[in-house]
Amino acid sequence: MAKQKAKTRKDDLRTGAPFWVRTPHSTVAVQATLTRDRFDVIVVGAGISGALVAEALTRAGKSVLILDRRPPVRGSTPASTAMIQHEIDVPLTRLRKQIGAEPADRAWRRSVRAVADLVDLAAKLKLDCQMAPKPALYLAGDEMGARALAAEAQAREDAGIRAEYLKRAELRERYGMDRTAAIRSEASASANPAQLTAGLLRAAMARGAQIVSPVEITDMAELPCGVALATRRGEVLVAQHAVFCTGYEYLPQMNTPSHHVTSTWALASEPLPGLPEWMGDTIVWEASDPYLYFRTDDAGRVIAGGEDEEAADTNADPKKLKAKAKVIARKLRALTGVDIGKPACIWSAPFSVTDDGLPIIDRVPGFERIFAVMGFGGNGITFSVIGAQIIAAAIAGKPDPDAEIFRYR
Ligand SMILES: Cc1cc2nc3c(=O)[nH]c(=O)nc-3n(C[C@H](O)[C@H](O)[C@H](O)COP(=O)(O)OP(=O)(O)OC[C@H]3O[C@@H](n4cnc5c(N)ncnc54)[C@H](O)[C@@H]3O)c2cc1C
């Protein structure tokens, strides 16, 4: 038992759990065993995606069982810096070239709507999760200079998404940062991801959802009128539908070459007095590779991240964690003049990307009643909202008009 506890703590440290999970209201009581055996939908994974899917399905009147091999909110969700961005990792100008202008514009507009929907949902459910709408500032960097950013701002405006192009002088005057240009846009937000997820899970439970943990799903099959999921301890669970919201760990049946697991790093400072006023209500990221991004929380901590690497396992290297945290802090100081001192918490975690920056929200290939919500980048939480909307619509038999954009590929 002591061994089990030590292992969980180490796992938590690597995923940043000590930072978000030690905030109040960020845990959820679970059952160790099932008290009934018939459910409309089994949701595998109790992170932000599973929580949003369970909330949407219970709102639609479905009976839902949520399973996780960890306690709820202990996967990648508590590692998130939770900048809830309407901006997709792949700029609109580039996405248009990759998938065509019409679907690219729709993906971007859907992302804007998803942030607004999440802010509304958190308010409706009265979730105590530091949800705060914020503008986003996208800085020119080594991947996009001033000219490319001007074209990007124009493309967004053409697609009906407000985007204010700031030249160097204006950026310096309003934000004190020296870059050749930036795009400022409304429509993003930030939150405490653990409190948000726990609140959504509690809302689903209040409508009858059950959460059972630890349960690991090891295989799946489709029956003539339902699905069967096998657990590591030998049970078989049946339901009408199943939704896999398993983050960066997924069954081999869900593997696809367009999806890669990578590594990323983040830190949170101690509360800092005297931060520039704009930092309190702005989320910032840059068009660079590797990139830097940052925001603040209610207590005045700076939460920053980036320095992503292609490899799936380098996030497990403790030496790299310290080195990456130093680089993030140094870049932040160079850009903003803010010295965060010794961080309160540093962490690393797996992350995932797809070739076009869009998530996969679809039936698992070869299955009619089993869905997957996966492949999230820097705006993973926004994509989880879209995932919940598309999956709830599919299970209700009313396909979402944007579902095609997020199909398996
Ligand atoms: C450092 C970092 C910073 C980030 N910053 C941001 C950001 O600023 N903004 C943003 O929008 N996104 C950000 N993201 C991305 C975002 O956090 C993710 O997209 C999101 O947390 C994914 O949530 P999820 O619920 O899909 O997965 P998870 O939270 O990983 O949940 C999946 C769950 O499934 C469980 N599971 C897996 N396999 C099984 C199985 N076989 N059986 C049972 N249970 C299983 C796991 O135990 C886990 O609890 C960041 C990610 C990282 C790592």
The ligand as an ORCA input file, in Angstrom:
! r2SCAN-3c Opt
* xyz 0 1
  C       2.053     21.210    -19.561
  C       0.794     21.316    -20.338
  C       0.244     22.556    -20.573
  C      -0.951     22.668    -21.256
  N      -1.474     23.901    -21.423
  C      -2.681     24.019    -21.990
  C      -3.302     25.281    -22.058
  O      -2.763     26.290    -21.610
  N      -4.532     25.344    -22.620
  C      -5.176     24.228    -23.099
  O      -6.299     24.345    -23.590
  N      -4.595     23.024    -23.071
  C      -3.376     22.891    -22.516
  N      -2.796     21.677    -22.438
  C      -3.494     20.549    -23.044
  C      -4.631     20.078    -22.152
  O      -4.207     20.077    -20.826
  C      -5.066     18.705    -22.603
  O      -5.552     18.797    -23.900
  C      -6.145     18.155    -21.701
  O      -5.759     18.165    -20.349
  C      -6.469     16.734    -22.116
  O      -7.477     16.285    -21.259
  P      -8.054     14.851    -21.391
  O      -9.184     14.762    -20.447
  O      -8.313     14.555    -22.817
  O      -6.860     13.889    -20.926
  P      -6.343     13.561    -19.446
  O      -6.496     14.684    -18.511
  O      -4.975     12.984    -19.614
  O      -7.343     12.435    -18.958
  C      -7.317     11.136    -19.500
  C      -7.629     10.160    -18.401
  O      -7.816      8.882    -18.985
  C      -7.295      7.917    -18.081
  N      -6.984      6.713    -18.847
  C      -6.091      6.600    -19.861
  N      -6.134      5.349    -20.374
  C      -7.063      4.681    -19.645
  C      -7.554      3.340    -19.707
  N      -7.112      2.474    -20.613
  N      -8.510      2.953    -18.812
  C      -8.973      3.850    -17.880
  N      -8.542      5.130    -17.792
  C      -7.605      5.544    -18.682
  C      -6.070      8.578    -17.498
  O      -5.743      8.002    -16.246
  C      -6.505     10.033    -17.382
  O      -6.984     10.346    -16.098
  C      -1.603     21.514    -21.756
  C      -1.056     20.262    -21.538
  C       0.133     20.153    -20.830
  C       0.674     18.786    -20.592
*
